[in-house]
Amino acid sequence: MFDISKEIIDILLLIPCFNEEENIEHILEHLRDVKQNLQKRSEFNLEILIINDGSTDRTMQILDKNNQNSLFTIINFKENKGYGYTLINGFKYAKKKNFSWIISFDMDGQHEPKCFYKFIELILEKPSEQIISGSRYKNSELFWQKPWKDRFLVNTIITGILNTIGLSITDAFCGLKAYECNAINDLELEINGYEIPIEIWIKAMKNGYTIVEKEVPVIYKDRDAILKNAKDSFLFKKGEERIEKYIQLIESLLNTPLKTNINVFKLIFSNYFNSVDDINKYNYKKIQEAIFTKIRELET
């Protein structure tokens, strides 16, 4: 018999999306299964919030068509506001509705819906952490696909820099995370773009939050399909430019310059970009640790 004195945990599954007509029906099908399976559980309540960030394709119509039974809560922005803006508004929604935890999940096919179950079980264990972050680079057995080399190298460099200022992580940009609701809202996040993970990491570190990483699969959808919808996006400028912008943001959030010149980090990127044929499950840890070591040496 269910113990009525046991605390019920309210969990919000927060999913930003933008121009995802090619992926969305497949993901919604999985989400429908997740919601129906988890409705049988009595120790928590789950709401799925999808925020359509001003999509200009058929995303809104597909969402409406697949929500006839109102399994999902859907918010449609009239115009594109940015990934960070969407997350921040989802966090505010969760606080207003008195959710205890938020799980963020991307609609672009890079996250396995089955990972929800793992993250929910972690939350039900009543963790002491304020942030549970997915990492694609903890378990080589979950390297289901080769990552894009430029993304991996930019991620590794920024992850390495963040580790020199007090963090201990392996994946700076994984969008699959669980946040304790009050904690994430207390960070008073402001960045509207894709750079928001850096703001989250640095402000969480400054607030003394406890962070843990959990392994998730490496899944990348087709580059051409992404570029078709985001030709001018910041994400798809060359790696050196992304590194420069990210480092400038880190310095701004820390209110202090890093100990070495941005050009040195660009050089690390270009050296590995030109010398490695691809990144795979057999070499990524060696490459990652070599870059981390170089960055630690620069900062001493």
Secondary structure in CASP SS format (residue, H / E / C, confidence):
PFRMAT SS
TARGET T0000
AUTHOR 0000-0000-0000
METHOD secondary structure of the structure
MODEL  1
M C 1.00
F C 1.00
D C 1.00
I C 1.00
S C 1.00
K C 1.00
E C 1.00
I C 1.00
I E 1.00
D E 1.00
I E 1.00
L E 1.00
L E 1.00
L E 1.00
I E 1.00
P E 1.00
C E 1.00
F C 1.00
N C 1.00
E C 1.00
E C 1.00
E C 1.00
N C 1.00
I H 1.00
E H 1.00
H H 1.00
I H 1.00
L H 1.00
E H 1.00
H H 1.00
L H 1.00
R H 1.00
D H 1.00
V H 1.00
K H 1.00
Q H 1.00
N H 1.00
L H 1.00
Q C 1.00
K C 1.00
R C 1.00
S C 1.00
E C 1.00
F E 1.00
N E 1.00
L E 1.00
E E 1.00
I E 1.00
L E 1.00
I E 1.00
I E 1.00
N E 1.00
D E 1.00
G C 1.00
S C 1.00
T C 1.00
D C 1.00
R C 1.00
T H 1.00
M H 1.00
Q H 1.00
I H 1.00
L H 1.00
D H 1.00
K H 1.00
N C 1.00
N C 1.00
Q C 1.00
N C 1.00
S C 1.00
L C 1.00
F E 1.00
T E 1.00
I E 1.00
I E 1.00
N E 1.00
F E 1.00
K C 1.00
E C 1.00
N C 1.00
K C 1.00
G C 1.00
Y H 1.00
G H 1.00
Y H 1.00
T H 1.00
L H 1.00
I H 1.00
N H 1.00
G H 1.00
F H 1.00
K H 1.00
Y H 1.00
A H 1.00
K H 1.00
K H 1.00
K C 1.00
N C 1.00
F C 1.00
S C 1.00
W E 1.00
I E 1.00
I E 1.00
S E 1.00
F C 1.00
D C 1.00
M C 1.00
D C 1.00
G C 1.00
Q C 1.00
H C 1.00
E C 1.00
P C 1.00
K C 1.00
C H 1.00
F H 1.00
Y H 1.00
K H 1.00
F H 1.00
I H 1.00
E H 1.00
L H 1.00
I H 1.00
L H 1.00
E C 1.00
K C 1.00
P C 1.00
S C 1.00
E C 1.00
Q C 1.00
I E 1.00
I E 1.00
S E 1.00
G E 1.00
S E 1.00
R C 1.00
Y C 1.00
K C 1.00
N C 1.00
S H 1.00
E H 1.00
L H 1.00
F C 1.00
W C 1.00
Q C 1.00
K C 1.00
P C 1.00
W C 1.00
K H 1.00
D H 1.00
R H 1.00
F H 1.00
L H 1.00
V H 1.00
N H 1.00
T H 1.00
I H 1.00
I H 1.00
T H 1.00
G H 1.00
I H 1.00
L H 1.00
N H 1.00
T H 1.00
I C 1.00
G C 1.00
L C 1.00
S C 1.00
I C 1.00
T C 1.00
D C 1.00
A C 1.00
F C 1.00
C C 1.00
G C 1.00
L C 1.00
K E 1.00
A E 1.00
Y E 1.00
E E 1.00
C H 1.00
N H 1.00
A H 1.00
I H 1.00
N H 1.00
D H 1.00
L C 1.00
E C 1.00
L C 1.00
E C 1.00
I C 1.00
N C 1.00
G C 1.00
Y C 1.00
E C 1.00
I H 1.00
P H 1.00
I H 1.00
E H 1.00
I H 1.00
W H 1.00
I H 1.00
K H 1.00
A H 1.00
M H 1.00
K H 1.00
N C 1.00
G C 1.00
Y C 1.00
T C 1.00
I E 1.00
V E 1.00
E E 1.00
K E 1.00
E E 1.00
V C 1.00
P C 1.00
V C 1.00
I C 1.00
Y C 1.00
K C 1.00
D C 1.00
R H 1.00
D H 1.00
A H 1.00
I H 1.00
L H 1.00
K H 1.00
N H 1.00
A C 1.00
K C 1.00
D C 1.00
S C 1.00
F H 1.00
L H 1.00
F H 1.00
K C 1.00
K C 1.00
G H 1.00
E H 1.00
E H 1.00
R H 1.00
I H 1.00
E H 1.00
K H 1.00
Y H 1.00
I H 1.00
Q H 1.00
L H 1.00
I H 1.00
E H 1.00
S H 1.00
L H 1.00
L H 1.00
N C 1.00
T C 1.00
P C 1.00
L C 1.00
K C 1.00
T C 1.00
N C 1.00
I H 1.00
N H 1.00
V H 1.00
F H 1.00
K H 1.00
L H 1.00
I H 1.00
F H 1.00
S H 1.00
N H 1.00
Y H 1.00
F H 1.00
N H 1.00
S H 1.00
V C 1.00
D C 1.00
D C 1.00
I C 1.00
N C 1.00
K C 1.00
Y C 1.00
N C 1.00
Y H 1.00
K H 1.00
K H 1.00
I H 1.00
Q H 1.00
E H 1.00
A H 1.00
I H 1.00
F H 1.00
T H 1.00
K H 1.00
I H 1.00
R H 1.00
E H 1.00
L H 1.00
E H 1.00
T C 1.00
END
